[in-house]
Amino acid sequence: MEFPQFGAHICQMSDEWTEKLRCPTCHKIGMACPSQGEGDNTPTVQFASDGFKVVTTQYGPNFHCATCNVVVDP
């Protein structure tokens, strides 16, 4: 957000967190790092461990095992 009359720039706040990932089929484990900006409707994923993929839905990201192609447990 810009305020040129004051010579200021204000950064928007964002939440960042980590999620543990575990495949219920092959028991592979990993981590994901989602974040959500102040005005964002859904989180975005900054990082997901190798062997996991991010599947975007209208409600936000889901994580799947890349090998088994199943939704992982949080």
Phi and psi in radians as a Rosetta constraint file:
Dihedral C 1 N 2 CA 2 C 2 CIRCULARHARMONIC -1.858 0.35
Dihedral N 2 CA 2 C 2 N 3 CIRCULARHARMONIC 2.446 0.35
Dihedral C 2 N 3 CA 3 C 3 CIRCULARHARMONIC -2.290 0.35
Dihedral N 3 CA 3 C 3 N 4 CIRCULARHARMONIC 1.354 0.35
Dihedral C 3 N 4 CA 4 C 4 CIRCULARHARMONIC -1.090 0.35
Dihedral N 4 CA 4 C 4 N 5 CIRCULARHARMONIC -0.520 0.35
Dihedral C 4 N 5 CA 5 C 5 CIRCULARHARMONIC -1.125 0.35
Dihedral N 5 CA 5 C 5 N 6 CIRCULARHARMONIC -0.394 0.35
Dihedral C 5 N 6 CA 6 C 6 CIRCULARHARMONIC -1.883 0.35
Dihedral N 6 CA 6 C 6 N 7 CIRCULARHARMONIC -0.043 0.35
Dihedral C 6 N 7 CA 7 C 7 CIRCULARHARMONIC 1.133 0.35
Dihedral N 7 CA 7 C 7 N 8 CIRCULARHARMONIC 0.681 0.35
Dihedral C 7 N 8 CA 8 C 8 CIRCULARHARMONIC -2.257 0.35
Dihedral N 8 CA 8 C 8 N 9 CIRCULARHARMONIC 2.654 0.35
Dihedral C 8 N 9 CA 9 C 9 CIRCULARHARMONIC -2.284 0.35
Dihedral N 9 CA 9 C 9 N 10 CIRCULARHARMONIC 2.228 0.35
Dihedral C 9 N 10 CA 10 C 10 CIRCULARHARMONIC -1.932 0.35
Dihedral N 10 CA 10 C 10 N 11 CIRCULARHARMONIC 2.185 0.35
Dihedral C 10 N 11 CA 11 C 11 CIRCULARHARMONIC -1.418 0.35
Dihedral N 11 CA 11 C 11 N 12 CIRCULARHARMONIC 2.471 0.35
Dihedral C 11 N 12 CA 12 C 12 CIRCULARHARMONIC -1.330 0.35
Dihedral N 12 CA 12 C 12 N 13 CIRCULARHARMONIC 2.578 0.35
Dihedral C 12 N 13 CA 13 C 13 CIRCULARHARMONIC -1.400 0.35
Dihedral N 13 CA 13 C 13 N 14 CIRCULARHARMONIC 2.610 0.35
Dihedral C 13 N 14 CA 14 C 14 CIRCULARHARMONIC -2.467 0.35
Dihedral N 14 CA 14 C 14 N 15 CIRCULARHARMONIC 2.579 0.35
Dihedral C 14 N 15 CA 15 C 15 CIRCULARHARMONIC -1.677 0.35
Dihedral N 15 CA 15 C 15 N 16 CIRCULARHARMONIC 2.389 0.35
Dihedral C 15 N 16 CA 16 C 16 CIRCULARHARMONIC -2.263 0.35
Dihedral N 16 CA 16 C 16 N 17 CIRCULARHARMONIC 2.475 0.35
Dihedral C 16 N 17 CA 17 C 17 CIRCULARHARMONIC -2.652 0.35
Dihedral N 17 CA 17 C 17 N 18 CIRCULARHARMONIC 2.952 0.35
Dihedral C 17 N 18 CA 18 C 18 CIRCULARHARMONIC -2.011 0.35
Dihedral N 18 CA 18 C 18 N 19 CIRCULARHARMONIC 2.593 0.35
Dihedral C 18 N 19 CA 19 C 19 CIRCULARHARMONIC -2.224 0.35
Dihedral N 19 CA 19 C 19 N 20 CIRCULARHARMONIC 2.338 0.35
Dihedral C 19 N 20 CA 20 C 20 CIRCULARHARMONIC -1.405 0.35
Dihedral N 20 CA 20 C 20 N 21 CIRCULARHARMONIC 2.387 0.35
Dihedral C 20 N 21 CA 21 C 21 CIRCULARHARMONIC -2.027 0.35
Dihedral N 21 CA 21 C 21 N 22 CIRCULARHARMONIC 2.423 0.35
Dihedral C 21 N 22 CA 22 C 22 CIRCULARHARMONIC -2.545 0.35
Dihedral N 22 CA 22 C 22 N 23 CIRCULARHARMONIC 2.171 0.35
Dihedral C 22 N 23 CA 23 C 23 CIRCULARHARMONIC -1.335 0.35
Dihedral N 23 CA 23 C 23 N 24 CIRCULARHARMONIC 2.215 0.35
Dihedral C 23 N 24 CA 24 C 24 CIRCULARHARMONIC -1.276 0.35
Dihedral N 24 CA 24 C 24 N 25 CIRCULARHARMONIC -0.249 0.35
Dihedral C 24 N 25 CA 25 C 25 CIRCULARHARMONIC -1.651 0.35
Dihedral N 25 CA 25 C 25 N 26 CIRCULARHARMONIC -0.981 0.35
Dihedral C 25 N 26 CA 26 C 26 CIRCULARHARMONIC -1.773 0.35
Dihedral N 26 CA 26 C 26 N 27 CIRCULARHARMONIC -0.078 0.35
Dihedral C 26 N 27 CA 27 C 27 CIRCULARHARMONIC 1.158 0.35
Dihedral N 27 CA 27 C 27 N 28 CIRCULARHARMONIC 0.341 0.35
Dihedral C 27 N 28 CA 28 C 28 CIRCULARHARMONIC -1.104 0.35
Dihedral N 28 CA 28 C 28 N 29 CIRCULARHARMONIC 2.498 0.35
Dihedral C 28 N 29 CA 29 C 29 CIRCULARHARMONIC -2.130 0.35
Dihedral N 29 CA 29 C 29 N 30 CIRCULARHARMONIC 2.709 0.35
Dihedral C 29 N 30 CA 30 C 30 CIRCULARHARMONIC -2.953 0.35
Dihedral N 30 CA 30 C 30 N 31 CIRCULARHARMONIC -2.992 0.35
Dihedral C 30 N 31 CA 31 C 31 CIRCULARHARMONIC -2.319 0.35
Dihedral N 31 CA 31 C 31 N 32 CIRCULARHARMONIC 2.711 0.35
Dihedral C 31 N 32 CA 32 C 32 CIRCULARHARMONIC -2.380 0.35
Dihedral N 32 CA 32 C 32 N 33 CIRCULARHARMONIC 2.600 0.35
Dihedral C 32 N 33 CA 33 C 33 CIRCULARHARMONIC -2.162 0.35
Dihedral N 33 CA 33 C 33 N 34 CIRCULARHARMONIC 1.566 0.35
Dihedral C 33 N 34 CA 34 C 34 CIRCULARHARMONIC -1.458 0.35
Dihedral N 34 CA 34 C 34 N 35 CIRCULARHARMONIC 2.804 0.35
Dihedral C 34 N 35 CA 35 C 35 CIRCULARHARMONIC -2.576 0.35
Dihedral N 35 CA 35 C 35 N 36 CIRCULARHARMONIC 2.729 0.35
Dihedral C 35 N 36 CA 36 C 36 CIRCULARHARMONIC -2.487 0.35
Dihedral N 36 CA 36 C 36 N 37 CIRCULARHARMONIC 2.126 0.35
Dihedral C 36 N 37 CA 37 C 37 CIRCULARHARMONIC -1.314 0.35
Dihedral N 37 CA 37 C 37 N 38 CIRCULARHARMONIC 2.862 0.35
Dihedral C 37 N 38 CA 38 C 38 CIRCULARHARMONIC -0.973 0.35
Dihedral N 38 CA 38 C 38 N 39 CIRCULARHARMONIC -0.706 0.35
Dihedral C 38 N 39 CA 39 C 39 CIRCULARHARMONIC -1.728 0.35
Dihedral N 39 CA 39 C 39 N 40 CIRCULARHARMONIC 0.070 0.35
Dihedral C 39 N 40 CA 40 C 40 CIRCULARHARMONIC -1.397 0.35
Dihedral N 40 CA 40 C 40 N 41 CIRCULARHARMONIC 2.494 0.35
Dihedral C 40 N 41 CA 41 C 41 CIRCULARHARMONIC -1.417 0.35
Dihedral N 41 CA 41 C 41 N 42 CIRCULARHARMONIC -0.609 0.35
Dihedral C 41 N 42 CA 42 C 42 CIRCULARHARMONIC -2.320 0.35
Dihedral N 42 CA 42 C 42 N 43 CIRCULARHARMONIC 2.720 0.35
Dihedral C 42 N 43 CA 43 C 43 CIRCULARHARMONIC -1.232 0.35
Dihedral N 43 CA 43 C 43 N 44 CIRCULARHARMONIC 2.761 0.35
Dihedral C 43 N 44 CA 44 C 44 CIRCULARHARMONIC -2.041 0.35
Dihedral N 44 CA 44 C 44 N 45 CIRCULARHARMONIC 2.676 0.35
Dihedral C 44 N 45 CA 45 C 45 CIRCULARHARMONIC -1.777 0.35
Dihedral N 45 CA 45 C 45 N 46 CIRCULARHARMONIC 2.117 0.35
Dihedral C 45 N 46 CA 46 C 46 CIRCULARHARMONIC -1.440 0.35
Dihedral N 46 CA 46 C 46 N 47 CIRCULARHARMONIC -0.541 0.35
Dihedral C 46 N 47 CA 47 C 47 CIRCULARHARMONIC -2.732 0.35
Dihedral N 47 CA 47 C 47 N 48 CIRCULARHARMONIC 2.473 0.35
Dihedral C 47 N 48 CA 48 C 48 CIRCULARHARMONIC -2.446 0.35
Dihedral N 48 CA 48 C 48 N 49 CIRCULARHARMONIC 2.386 0.35
Dihedral C 48 N 49 CA 49 C 49 CIRCULARHARMONIC -0.997 0.35
Dihedral N 49 CA 49 C 49 N 50 CIRCULARHARMONIC 2.663 0.35
Dihedral C 49 N 50 CA 50 C 50 CIRCULARHARMONIC -0.984 0.35
Dihedral N 50 CA 50 C 50 N 51 CIRCULARHARMONIC 2.450 0.35
Dihedral C 50 N 51 CA 51 C 51 CIRCULARHARMONIC 1.679 0.35
Dihedral N 51 CA 51 C 51 N 52 CIRCULARHARMONIC -0.051 0.35
Dihedral C 51 N 52 CA 52 C 52 CIRCULARHARMONIC -2.201 0.35
Dihedral N 52 CA 52 C 52 N 53 CIRCULARHARMONIC 2.595 0.35
Dihedral C 52 N 53 CA 53 C 53 CIRCULARHARMONIC -2.216 0.35
Dihedral N 53 CA 53 C 53 N 54 CIRCULARHARMONIC 2.669 0.35
Dihedral C 53 N 54 CA 54 C 54 CIRCULARHARMONIC -1.706 0.35
Dihedral N 54 CA 54 C 54 N 55 CIRCULARHARMONIC 2.222 0.35
Dihedral C 54 N 55 CA 55 C 55 CIRCULARHARMONIC -1.990 0.35
Dihedral N 55 CA 55 C 55 N 56 CIRCULARHARMONIC 2.053 0.35
Dihedral C 55 N 56 CA 56 C 56 CIRCULARHARMONIC -1.462 0.35
Dihedral N 56 CA 56 C 56 N 57 CIRCULARHARMONIC 2.274 0.35
Dihedral C 56 N 57 CA 57 C 57 CIRCULARHARMONIC -2.137 0.35
Dihedral N 57 CA 57 C 57 N 58 CIRCULARHARMONIC 3.004 0.35
Dihedral C 57 N 58 CA 58 C 58 CIRCULARHARMONIC -1.181 0.35
Dihedral N 58 CA 58 C 58 N 59 CIRCULARHARMONIC -0.326 0.35
Dihedral C 58 N 59 CA 59 C 59 CIRCULARHARMONIC -1.708 0.35
Dihedral N 59 CA 59 C 59 N 60 CIRCULARHARMONIC -0.063 0.35
Dihedral C 59 N 60 CA 60 C 60 CIRCULARHARMONIC 2.270 0.35
Dihedral N 60 CA 60 C 60 N 61 CIRCULARHARMONIC -3.115 0.35
Dihedral C 60 N 61 CA 61 C 61 CIRCULARHARMONIC -1.335 0.35
Dihedral N 61 CA 61 C 61 N 62 CIRCULARHARMONIC 2.530 0.35
Dihedral C 61 N 62 CA 62 C 62 CIRCULARHARMONIC -2.031 0.35
Dihedral N 62 CA 62 C 62 N 63 CIRCULARHARMONIC 2.727 0.35
Dihedral C 62 N 63 CA 63 C 63 CIRCULARHARMONIC -2.023 0.35
Dihedral N 63 CA 63 C 63 N 64 CIRCULARHARMONIC 2.348 0.35
Dihedral C 63 N 64 CA 64 C 64 CIRCULARHARMONIC -2.176 0.35
Dihedral N 64 CA 64 C 64 N 65 CIRCULARHARMONIC 2.593 0.35
Dihedral C 64 N 65 CA 65 C 65 CIRCULARHARMONIC -1.257 0.35
Dihedral N 65 CA 65 C 65 N 66 CIRCULARHARMONIC 2.251 0.35
Dihedral C 65 N 66 CA 66 C 66 CIRCULARHARMONIC -1.230 0.35
Dihedral N 66 CA 66 C 66 N 67 CIRCULARHARMONIC -0.447 0.35
Dihedral C 66 N 67 CA 67 C 67 CIRCULARHARMONIC -1.420 0.35
Dihedral N 67 CA 67 C 67 N 68 CIRCULARHARMONIC -0.879 0.35
Dihedral C 67 N 68 CA 68 C 68 CIRCULARHARMONIC -1.581 0.35
Dihedral N 68 CA 68 C 68 N 69 CIRCULARHARMONIC -0.284 0.35
Dihedral C 68 N 69 CA 69 C 69 CIRCULARHARMONIC 0.961 0.35
Dihedral N 69 CA 69 C 69 N 70 CIRCULARHARMONIC 0.777 0.35
Dihedral C 69 N 70 CA 70 C 70 CIRCULARHARMONIC -2.126 0.35
Dihedral N 70 CA 70 C 70 N 71 CIRCULARHARMONIC 2.724 0.35
Dihedral C 70 N 71 CA 71 C 71 CIRCULARHARMONIC -1.152 0.35
Dihedral N 71 CA 71 C 71 N 72 CIRCULARHARMONIC 2.351 0.35
Dihedral C 71 N 72 CA 72 C 72 CIRCULARHARMONIC -1.542 0.35
Dihedral N 72 CA 72 C 72 N 73 CIRCULARHARMONIC 2.772 0.35
Dihedral C 72 N 73 CA 73 C 73 CIRCULARHARMONIC -1.426 0.35
Dihedral N 73 CA 73 C 73 N 74 CIRCULARHARMONIC 2.472 0.35
